[in-house]
Amino acid sequence: MAKKKSKTTYSQQIVGMATMGLPAPVQKVAASKYGSKLLLLLIPFLIASGILTVTFNGGMPTFNFNKDRAAAVGTELRGEAYKAAERVRQYGDSSYR
């Protein structure tokens, strides 16, 4: 019995076109069912948070990764996660359930 090939989604098609210049293994992972969705959610978050910046030189995009900003956002997220865990523990101790 032959394995049925699934249709490609719009997100897979978009990521497939956007990653044309990358090596084949990277393209395959990026254009996979879950990889494409993850990239389409992750890239805007990275741009909005200032970790990834895009500049256009002569019509060609240039991507810059800001390591300092990534470390700062990571620290902020760790702090927020700790606060959220504390709130969950407080709710768990009370008659919240």
Buried (B, 14 or more C-beta within 10 A) or exposed (E): EEEEEEEEEEBBEBBBEBBEEEEEEEBEBBBBEEBBBBBBEEBEEBEEBEBBEEEEEEEEEEEEEBEEBBEBBEEEEEEEEEEEEEEEEEEEEEEEE
